[in-house]
Amino acid sequence: MLLHDQTAGQAHTLTMSDPAQTAIKKRGDKALSNSYSISQKGLDVIKTFEGLRLDAYLCPAGVWTIGYGTTRGVMKGDRITKQQAEKLLLEDVRQFEAAINKMVKVPLKQGQFDALVVFCYNVGIGAFERSTLLSVLNMGRYADVPDQLMRWTKVKGKELAGLVNRRNAEVALWNS
């Protein structure tokens, strides 16, 4: 397990016999086992920015998309119902919740977790995993996260107003 040493800012690996890990487990530190879920407020932000489209379309990044931004398995010509879109949204959100719960090693407030799910829903798990945002957060630098979110406003080198608005909404969630 990789943890960041808050005093030295360096990472080290803890083994099961490491006394520091035992102490953390005894404290019940959420950094080791997050189990957060998105709130309705977070889902509403996703719905607002994704919009509902019942017919498959190409998003600005050139990916086939349907419903509230579902991309998994979507092909040109696909069509769904509103109920199917709701189900797909919840299925998609669950994978992002699980990824964030696994990757984030510091405790979060509900609004912070919601902001990260909304962000990951947009950029994907891989991009989040490789991001400076995640590294900064796992160092406990909560105050730097809004600036990190605002770095993600471009597609193919062009800043999009919709992404600026979305990032502002994520920052508002983060700060709530």
C-alpha positions in Angstrom: 0.0 0.0 0.0 1.4 3.4 -1.0 0.9 6.3 1.5 2.3 9.8 1.5 4.4 10.9 4.4 2.7 14.2 5.3 5.8 15.6 7.0 8.4 14.8 4.4 6.1 14.8 1.3 7.6 11.5 0.2 5.9 8.2 -0.5 6.8 4.9 1.1 5.4 1.4 1.0 3.9 -0.1 4.2 3.8 -3.8 4.8 1.2 -5.6 6.9 3.6 -5.7 9.8 4.4 -2.0 9.7 3.3 -0.4 13.0 2.2 2.8 11.2 -0.3 0.8 9.1 -1.6 -1.0 12.2 -2.1 2.3 14.0 -4.0 3.7 11.0 -6.2 0.7 10.8 -7.0 0.9 14.5 -8.0 4.6 14.1 -10.4 3.6 11.3 -8.7 6.1 9.0 -10.9 6.5 5.9 -7.8 7.0 3.8 -7.4 3.2 3.7 -10.9 2.2 2.9 -13.1 4.8 1.4 -16.7 3.9 0.7 -18.3 7.1 -0.4 -21.3 7.4 -2.8 -22.4 10.3 -5.0 -25.2 12.4 -3.7 -28.3 13.4 -5.6 -26.7 16.9 -6.0 -23.7 15.3 -7.7 -26.0 13.3 -10.0 -27.9 16.4 -10.9 -24.7 18.2 -11.9 -23.8 15.3 -14.2 -27.3 15.3 -15.7 -27.2 19.1 -16.2 -23.9 19.1 -18.0 -24.3 15.9 -20.0 -27.9 16.6 -21.0 -30.2 13.7 -22.0 -29.9 12.4 -25.6 -31.8 9.3 -26.5 -30.1 8.9 -29.8 -26.4 8.2 -30.1 -24.3 11.3 -31.1 -20.6 12.2 -31.5 -19.5 14.3 -28.6 -16.9 17.2 -29.1 -14.1 14.7 -28.4 -15.3 12.5 -31.3 -16.7 9.6 -29.1 -20.2 8.0 -29.7 -22.3 8.9 -26.7 -25.9 8.4 -25.5 -28.2 9.1 -22.6 -26.5 11.2 -19.9 -23.0 10.9 -21.4 -22.7 7.1 -21.6 -19.9 6.0 -24.0 -19.4 2.4 -23.1 -20.5 0.2 -26.0 -22.3 3.0 -27.9 -22.5 2.8 -31.6 -23.9 5.0 -34.4 -27.6 4.5 -34.7 -28.2 3.4 -31.1 -31.4 4.6 -29.4 -32.6 4.2 -25.8 -35.5 5.2 -23.5 -35.2 7.7 -20.6 -35.4 4.8 -18.2 -32.5 3.1 -19.9 -30.6 6.3 -19.8 -31.2 6.6 -16.0 -30.0 3.0 -15.5 -26.9 3.5 -17.6 -26.1 6.7 -15.7 -26.2 4.8 -12.4 -24.1 1.9 -13.8 -21.5 4.4 -15.1 -21.4 6.3 -11.8 -20.8 3.2 -9.8 -17.6 2.5 -11.7 -16.4 6.0 -11.1 -17.3 5.8 -7.4 -15.3 2.6 -7.0 -12.3 4.0 -8.8 -12.2 7.2 -6.7 -12.7 5.2 -3.5 -9.8 3.1 -4.4 -7.4 5.8 -5.7 -8.0 8.7 -3.2 -6.1 8.1 0.0 -7.3 11.0 2.1 -10.7 11.6 3.7 -13.2 13.6 1.7 -16.3 15.6 2.4 -19.5 14.7 0.4 -19.2 17.7 -1.9 -15.5 16.9 -2.6 -16.4 13.3 -3.5 -19.2 14.5 -5.7 -16.9 16.9 -7.5 -14.4 14.1 -8.2 -17.2 11.8 -9.6 -18.5 14.5 -11.8 -15.0 15.2 -13.0 -14.1 11.5 -13.6 -17.4 11.0 -15.4 -16.2 13.6 -17.9 -12.5 12.8 -18.3 -12.4 9.1 -17.5 -10.8 7.0 -14.8 -7.4 6.6 -16.6 -7.0 10.4 -17.0 -7.9 10.9 -13.3 -5.5 8.2 -12.2 -2.6 9.8 -14.1 -3.5 13.4 -13.1 -1.6 15.8 -11.1 -4.9 16.5 -9.4 -4.9 13.0 -7.8 -1.3 13.3 -6.7 -1.9 16.7 -5.2 -5.0 15.5 -3.4 -3.3 12.4 -2.0 -0.6 14.7 -0.6 -3.4 16.3 1.4 -3.3 19.6 -0.6 -7.0 20.1 -0.7 -6.8 23.8 -1.4 -4.9 23.1 -4.6 -7.7 20.9 -6.1 -9.9 23.7 -7.5 -6.9 25.0 -9.6 -6.2 21.5 -10.8 -9.8 21.0 -11.9 -9.6 24.3 -13.9 -6.7 22.9 -15.9 -9.1 20.5 -17.7 -11.0 22.9 -19.9 -9.7 22.0 -23.4 -10.4 19.4 -26.0 -7.8 18.9 -28.8 -6.1 22.1 -27.6 -9.2 24.3 -27.8 -10.8 25.7 -24.6 -14.5 25.0 -24.5 -17.0 27.2 -22.7 -19.0 24.1 -21.6 -15.9 22.6 -19.9 -15.1 25.9 -18.2 -18.7 26.0 -16.9 -18.5 22.3 -15.8 -15.2 22.8 -14.0 -16.7 25.9 -12.2 -19.6 23.6 -11.1 -17.1 21.0 -9.9 -15.2 23.6 -7.9 -18.5 24.8 -6.4 -19.2 21.2 -5.3 -15.7 20.8 -4.0 -16.1 23.9 -1.9 -19.6 23.0 -0.6 
